[in-house]
Amino acid sequence: MAKELEHEVAYYYDLYPTKEDLMGVTSDHSTLVRYLMEVLTSFFDGQICAVYEKLNVYQTDYYIEVPLATDTAVMN
């Protein structure tokens, strides 16, 4: 059973698809993103960081905020 967090913010866009979610991508775009993920993962190997694909990033805790949707992101 899922545990509810007391101070968790439920964003509207985490529960419902955005325009970007409903839009398809070309095979060239997918190939480039996969290649970039491999290059970044290899480049940052052994460092304390994470490489993400299609990460929604929120700048505030406003529940109707539109996320910044990145193809790739490196976080440390």
C-alpha positions in Angstrom: 0.0 0.0 0.0 1.3 3.5 -0.8 2.4 5.7 2.0 1.1 9.3 1.9 3.7 11.9 2.8 2.5 14.7 5.0 4.2 17.6 3.2 4.2 16.2 -0.3 3.1 18.5 -3.1 1.0 16.8 -5.8 1.5 18.7 -9.0 -1.3 18.8 -11.6 1.2 18.0 -14.3 2.4 14.9 -12.5 -1.1 13.5 -12.6 -2.2 14.5 -16.1 -0.3 14.5 -19.4 1.2 17.7 -20.7 1.3 18.8 -24.4 4.9 17.4 -24.5 3.7 14.1 -23.2 1.1 13.8 -25.9 3.5 14.9 -28.7 5.6 12.3 -30.4 9.3 12.5 -31.2 11.1 11.6 -34.3 13.4 8.6 -34.5 16.4 11.0 -35.1 15.5 12.9 -31.9 15.2 9.6 -29.9 18.5 8.4 -31.3 20.3 11.6 -30.4 18.9 11.7 -26.8 20.0 8.1 -26.3 23.5 8.8 -27.6 23.8 12.0 -25.4 22.7 9.9 -22.4 25.4 7.4 -23.1 28.1 10.1 -23.6 27.1 12.0 -20.4 26.9 8.8 -18.4 30.4 7.8 -19.6 31.8 11.3 -19.1 30.6 11.6 -15.5 31.4 8.0 -14.6 32.8 7.8 -11.0 31.5 11.3 -10.1 28.7 12.0 -7.6 26.0 13.0 -10.0 23.0 11.6 -11.9 22.1 11.8 -15.5 18.3 11.9 -16.3 16.2 11.7 -19.4 12.8 13.5 -19.7 13.0 15.0 -16.3 10.3 17.5 -15.1 11.8 20.3 -13.1 9.7 22.6 -11.0 11.0 26.0 -9.8 8.3 26.6 -7.1 5.8 24.5 -5.1 2.8 26.1 -6.9 0.6 23.1 -7.8 -0.4 24.3 -11.2 3.1 25.3 -12.3 4.1 24.0 -15.8 7.3 22.0 -15.4 10.5 22.7 -17.4 10.7 19.4 -19.4 14.3 18.6 -20.3 15.5 16.0 -22.8 18.5 15.4 -20.6 19.7 16.7 -17.3 22.8 16.2 -15.1 22.4 16.8 -11.4 24.9 16.7 -8.7 
